[in-house]
Structures are given as C-alpha cells and as structure tokens.
C-alpha cells in the first residue's frame, strides 16, 4: 500500500474505532495526542478511567497486531505518562491500554488491556 493510501486508511480506521468507543458510552477526549515521547491515536474516558487506544489497520486482524512493536509500546507508555501528568489525580489515575485492530473490511477487534498481556 502506498504511503498516502496507508495514511488515509489509518485515518478511516481511527474514525471507525472512535465511533465504536463513543457508541459504547465512552467519551473521546483526544485524537492523535502528541507528547514529547510520541503520539497516541485516541484517548477515551470511561468514568474516572483513561483509555489509551492504539489503532492498527491491515488486511487482517493478525497482520494488524503484528505492526505493534515493543519500541512503539514504549513510546505510547511515555506519552501516556505525560498525558496523565495533567490529570487531577496524576499518576493515581486509573488507566488502560487498548489496541484496536481493523481489518481490510473495516471489522474491528478491541484488545482491552493489551499491554498487560
């Protein structure tokens, strides 16, 4: 897939995931949030909990999952730490890291607490 097509496919995947979280009653509070450590695709709130969501798109869910690297996870952790620093409860804020896998048909698989596995 060309760079431009891949970029636009990623935007569409993020929009699909955003709608899914909103339909489940969670508020999206940031899109493509960037800190000094890196970028987080989506950040949602579920009550007091903050959910950091990494969206991966490919022709299959398995291929999408393979695109998440340990280095990328470390950047997401760092950026999440920066974001949490601005929360009223700071580091005591309950958080979770989800990965949203989007296949070529637009089907979404959410892996909740994916970084804990």
C-alpha positions, 0 to 999 in steps of 0.5 A: 500500500502506498504511503498516502493510501496507508495514511488515509486508511489509518485515518478511516480506521481511527474514525471507525474505532472512535465511533465504536468507543463513543457508541459504547458510552465512552467519551473521546477526549483526544485524537492523535495526542502528541507528547514529547515521547510520541503520539497516541491515536485516541484517548477515551474516558470511561468514568474516572478511567483513561483509555489509551487506544492504539489503532492498527489497520491491515488486511487482517486482524493478525497482520494488524497486531503484528505492526505493534512493536515493543519500541512503539509500546514504549513510546505510547507508555511515555506519552501516556505518562505525560498525558496523565501528568495533567490529570487531577489525580496524576499518576493515581489515575486509573488507566488502560491500554487498548489496541484496536485492530481493523481489518481490510473490511473495516471489522474491528477487534478491541484488545482491552488491556493489551499491554498487560498481556 
